[in-house]
Amino acid sequence: MPTKSIHKAEYQVLLELLREMRTKAHPNQSSLAALIGRSQSYISDVERGARRLDLLQLREYCLACGQDLVPFVKKFEKALLTTGSDR
C-alpha cells in the first residue's frame, strides 16, 4: 500500500515552509486565522499536519501571508531539491 502523503518527507518540508511564511508575516496563529476567517486551532492543525489544505486553501493561506501562490510553490520545489526529498 502506498504511503500517505502526510507521512512523506515532502509533506514535512511543506509544513516547515507554511510555518516559516506565517511567522514572517504574522506574530501568531490567531492573527492569520482572523484574516482568513478561521480559528487559531485550524491554523495549528494545518501547521502540525493534522489538517490538509486543498489548492484554494493553500492560496488563501499564502495571500493572507502576503505571498502569491506561484512563488511559494517554486520555493517548495527548490526546498525539495536541496533537501533531497524530491520524489
C-alpha positions, -999 to 999 in steps of 0.1 A, spaced: 0 0 0 14 34 -9 25 58 19 0 86 26 14 120 15 12 133 51 38 108 61 62 116 33 93 138 38 80 162 12 50 170 34 72 179 63 90 203 40 57 219 31 47 223 68 80 239 76 76 264 48 40 272 58 51 279 94 81 300 82 58 320 59 33 326 86 58 336 113 74 361 90 40 377 82 21 373 115 32 372 151 9 344 159 -15 319 146 -45 339 158 -37 369 136 -36 347 105 -67 329 115 -86 362 119 -76 372 84 -89 341 67 -120 337 89 -108 305 106 -100 296 142 -65 295 157 -69 257 161 -74 254 123 -40 271 117 -24 249 143 -39 218 127 -26 228 93 9 235 106 10 202 125 -2 183 95 -34 172 112 -54 191 85 -46 191 48 -51 221 26 -65 219 -9 -52 242 -36 -77 270 -29 -70 269 8 -32 270 2 -37 300 -20 -58 317 7 -31 309 33 -4 324 11 -23 355 2 -31 362 39 6 360 45 13 384 17 27 359 -7 15 347 -41 9 310 -46 32 305 -75 64 318 -58 55 297 -27 53 266 -48 86 275 -65 102 278 -31 87 245 -21 101 228 -52 135 243 -46 134 232 -9 127 196 -21 157 197 -43 180 210 -16 168 185 10 168 156 -14 131 150 -7 121 152 -43 102 121 -53 
